[in-house]
Amino acid sequence: LFLPGRLEKLSSWSQYGNPLNKYIRHYEGLSYNVDSLHQKHQRAKRAVSHEDQFLRLDFHAHGRHFNLRMKRDTSLFSDEFKVETSNKVLDYDTSHIYTGHIYGEEGSFSHGSVIDGRFEGFIQTRGGTFYVEPAERYIKDRTLPFHSVIYHEDDINYPHKYGPQGGCADHSVFERMRKYQMTGVEEVTQIPQEEHAANGPELLRKKRTTSAEKNTCQLYIQTDHLFFKYYGTREAVIAQINTTADEKDPTNPFRFPNIGVEKFLELNSEQNHDDYCLAYVFTDRDFDDGVLGLAWVGAPSGSSGGICEKSKLYSDGKKKSLNTGIITVQNYGSHVPPKVSHITFAHEVGHNFGSPVKYYYVPHVPCSSLLHFLHLQANLALDKLLPQIEINIFFSTANQG
């Protein structure tokens, strides 16, 4: 029995073993002409003819040839997509996002961005998925003979391999959160009879509109200044799916560098997120105990928290939205590969949907209790999960709520 895809994956590790960091045990460098790809991107951006709309990228790595054919992905962002910064709203060009395939390879798929002539994203092949990232994200040496790195999904060491709770907060954190969720105070709002009658038709229209959109979940995503600093440009941040604000802005709740994971989630929860099903903050912080993500678990009747939970008053006298979560891309001083962040995000959303916190080991899943369908979606990469969700992108942490 001949399995070329599997042999390719095995040979990648056994012949080379060139670690990028403690989470990526083998990578190869890419040094294709970035000026040429940038020019191709500019032509594709202005293209009128069907043929000119395609972007071609060819390179050799991991013992095989990659002959990419990509086209601008217009499905990821809505036509009304705008970027809100601290002081203005921008119409934003998303032409750097591409989707495609390997020419001549049935079933292949690629998705990513082209910024300053460099492709960043993932490439699915018969032999598994490869990830491409800028080299400086991992290696600070400016004299490198290559500008990008490419590695295979089989060469990723997941943080959970350092222990059953790798990437998760410990039991005491979740126990404190569970007890807090039970202290919510329900507010009863009395609507005057005249106002109720006057607003009746309008409320009915809104209800009908909402009913027609029950297949759409609005997800509010922010990133803090440390996430923006790591990725470097607004385009690169949007390619990951989202942003930032000024670290010196006194209205930025995330401006301080040494915020613990529970406090960081609390700061997100102190904003009013009633307009959204879920609200997440992405950051580049090294939380204690290697925590990669934290979210409020969807709770049964008599408790608060989880998807679509509205802002309410709690026992500490503060109003909070417990339909929230946070994700970091750093773990014990090293940046984690995108796939780890994809799975972590899907895992935390699983908690929001009510997947309980359990303490047993499940292979390939950080923590343990991810809903099975979300795990499958995460393995297809976050870039394929998010287009199924209506996303609201925010480019500032100032004056929110």
N, C-alpha and C positions, 0 to 999 in steps of 0.2 A: 504494500500500500504506500503510495507516494503522496505526501502532504507538503507541497511546496511552501504554502503560507507558514505552516508551523516550523518547518526547517529554517525558513528565513528568520523567524523570531529567535529561535534557539542559537543560530550562528551569530546573530547580532551581539548577544551577550557573551557567548563562549569565546569568540575570536578577539573581542576588543576589551570590554570592561573599562570604559573611560568615564568615571563618575563626574557628574556636574555639581551635585551637592549630595547631602545624605539621603535625599528623597529621589534622586535620579541617578541610577547606577551606571548608565551608559548614554552618551550622546555623541553626535558628530556635528561639526561646524559646516555652515553654508556660506559661500563667498560669491554667489552670482552677482551680476552687475546691477547695482541698485539704481544707477542713473537711467539705465535702459528700461527697467521695470517702471520707474516713475514716469518716464515719457509715455510708455504704453498706457499707464493709468490715466494720464491726462488726455490721451487720445480717446480712450474708452469713455471717459467722462463727457467728452464733447461729441461723441459719435452720433451720426445720423443713420448710417447704414447698419443693418443687422450684424454683419460680419465684424465691423469695427467695434462693436459693443463688447466683444470678448477680450479677455486679458489672458495672455499665454505666459506661463512660467515653466522653465525646464531646469532641472538640476539632478545630480546623482548623489545618493546617500544610502547608507545601510544596505549596501550591496544590490541596489536596484535603481532604476531610472524613474523619476517623477516628471510626467508630462502633463502639467495642470492646464485646464481650460476653464476659466472662471468668468462669471458675468455679475454685474452689480446686483446685490440682493435688495430688492425694494419691499420685501415682505416683513422685515424685522422691525421697521419703524413706520408709524402711521404717516399719512400725508400731512397731518397737522402737527407733526413733531416740532417742538420748540425747546430751546434751552433757556432756563431761568438762571441768571447769575445774581449776585448780590444787588446789582443796581439796574439791570435791564433784561429784556427778553430778546433772544436771538433766534432768527430763522437759521437753522443749522443744516449744513451740507453733509449728508450721510453717504456720499458716493464712494467712500473708501471701504465699504462693507461688500464682500464678494462671496458668492456661492458657486461651486462648480464640481468638477470631477477629474479623474485621471483619464486622459484620452485613450480610448481603446480598452479600458478596464471596466467591464460591466459590474455594476453594483458599487463602484467607488463613489466617494463624496468628499468635497472639501468645503470648508467655511472659514472665513476669517476677514482680515482687513489688510489693506495695502497703504502704509503710511511712510512717506519719504522713500519710496522704492523698496520697502521691505514687507514681505508677507508674514503675517502672524495669524495662527489659527490651528486647525486640525485637519488631517487628511485621513479618511477612512479607506482602507484597502482590503483586499481579500486576506491579507496577512495580518490584519489588525489596524489600529489607529496610531498615527504619528502626530506629534505636537511640535509646532514651530514657534519659537519665541526669540526676541532680541537677545543677543549674547550678553549685553551689559546688565541685564536683569539678574544675571548670576555671576558674571565675571567682570571685574572692574578694570582689568588690564586693557588700556587703550591701544596697545600694539598688537592685538590679536590679528591673525591672518584671515579671520572670518567675522561676519557681522551678525549672524543668527545661529541658533542651535536647533537641532531636530532630534527627538528621542521617541522611542516606542512606548506604548502604554504598558507593555510587559516589564519595562525597565523602571517603572515607578514603584518606589517603596512607600506604602501608605503609612501615615503616622500611627494608625491603630496597631501596627505590628509591634509597637513599643509597649503594648499592654492592652488589655480589654477595653480600658477607658480612654485610650489614646485619642486626643482631639475633643474629648467631652469634659464638661464640668463634673465634679464628683457628686456623690449622693447628697451631701449636706447642702449644696447649692440648690439642687432641685427640691429638696425638702423645704427649704426656706421659701422658695418661689411658690410651692404648692400651698403652704399655709397663708402666704400673702394673698393668693388668688381667692381665698375664701372670705376675705374681709371687705369685699366690694359693697358699696352702699347703692342700692337702686334708687334713682331719682324719679319721682312721679311729677310730671309737668301737666298742670291744668291749663287747657286751652279755652279762652272765653268763648261763649256760645256764638256771638256775632262773628268773631274771627274764624271760628270753625266753619260756619256757614259760608263765609266769604271765600275761604281758602279751599273749600271742599272740592270743586271741580279741578283746581290746580293740583291738589294732592293726588287726586284720582289719576290725572294725566301722568304724573310722576310715577305713580305706582305701576301703571300700565307699561310705561317706558322701561322701568326696572325689570318687570316680568319678562319683557321681550329680550332682555340682555342677561338672563340668568346663566348663560353659558360663558359669560365673560367675567374674569376676576381682575380687578384693578390692583396692581402691585406697585407700591411706592418705594423706589430705591434711591438712597442717598449714598455718597461716599464722603469720608472726611478728608482733611488736607493731607494726612499721611498716605492715604491710598493714592491721591493725586500725585504726591511727591514721588512715590514709587514708580508709577507708570509714566510720569513725565509730561505728557501732553493731553489736552482735552480730547483729541481724536483717539489716542490710545486708551483713555479711560472709557469713552463711549464704546469702543470696540470690545471692552470687557463687559459692558452695559453699566455705565453711568459716569462720576464727578468730584466738585469740592468747594471749599470756602477758605477764607484767609485765616491762618492759624492765630493771628493777632486780633481778630475781630472779637470784641467782647460779647457780641450776641451769638457767637458760635459756641454751642454747648459742648462740642467735641474738641475744643482748642487745646486742652491740656494734654501733654504727652503720656503721663503716667496714670491712666485711668484703668481701674480693674474691670474685669469682664462683667460682673454684676452691675456695677455703676454705669458702665457703658450702655448696657441694655436698658437700665433705668432712664438714662438721659434720652434715649430714643423713645421710650414709653411715655415720657413727660410731655411729648408733643401730641397734639390732637390729630389722630389719624382716622377719624370717623368716615372720611370720604373714600377710604381704601379697604380692601379685604385684608391685606397684609402690608407692613411697612418694615423695610430692612435697611440697615446701614452696613456698608462694606468698609473695612479699614485695613491698615498695615501695621498692626500692633502685636507685640509678643506677650500675650496674656500668660499669667501664672498657670502652671501645671499643663502647659501645652494646649490650652483650650482653643479650638478653631471656630466654634460657633455656639450660640446660646439663643434659645427662643422660649416663649411662653407656650406651655402645652395646652392644646385644646381641652377644655374642662367640661365635665358633666354638669347637669343642672345643680344649682346651689353653689357654684363656683364660677370664677371669671377667667377669661383667657382664651387665646386661640384665634382662628380665622374669623374675621368680621366682628370681633368684640369691640363694642363702643367704649369711648372714654367715660370713666366714672370716678367717683370719689372712693378712696380707700382709707384704711385705718390710720395711716400716717398723715392724714389731712391733705393729701395731694390727689389731683385728678390725673389718671394715667390711661393710656391706651395699651392694652395687653394683647394686641394683634400684631406683635412686633418680634423682631429677631435681629441678630448681628452676626457678621462673618468676618474673620480675619484671614489674610493670606500669608501670615507669618507663624512659624511654629518652632520654638526653641532656637531662635536666632537664625533660622533658615527660611527662605521663601518656599512655599509649597507649590507644586505644579498646578496648572489650571484644573486638571481633572479632579484633584483632591478638593479644590474649592467648589467645583460643580457638585460633587457628591455630598460635601458638607452642607451646601445650601439646600439641596433636595432633602437631606436628612432633617434639617431644622424646620423646613416647611412641613415635613411629615409630622413633627411634633405639633406645629400649629393646627394641623388637621385632626389632632387627637391621638396620634401614635404615642403610646406611653413610653416612659423612660424605663428600660429594663437593663439589667446588668449581666448580660451574657454575651459571648463573643460570636459575631457573625462575620465570616470572611469577606474581605473587600469592602466593608462598610465601616467608616469611622463611627465610633460609639457602637450602637447596637440595634436600635429599634426602628429603623427606617421602614416606612411603608413600602411594600414590595414594588408597587407600580412606580413610585417615585424613584426608587433605586434603578429600575430599568431605564427610566427617562434620563436619569443623571448619566448613565453609561453612554447615552447617545450624545452627551455633552450639553451643558447649559445653553449653548447657542441654539440648540434645537428645541429645548423646553420652553424658553422664554417667548418665542413667536406665538405660542398658543395662549399667551397671557397678554392682556392690555397693560402696557407698562407706562407709568408716568415718571419721567426722568427729571430730576431736580439738580440744579447746578449751584446751590448755595446752601449753607446751613444757617443763614442769617434770617431772623424775623419769620420763623416758621410757626405754623399752627393756627 
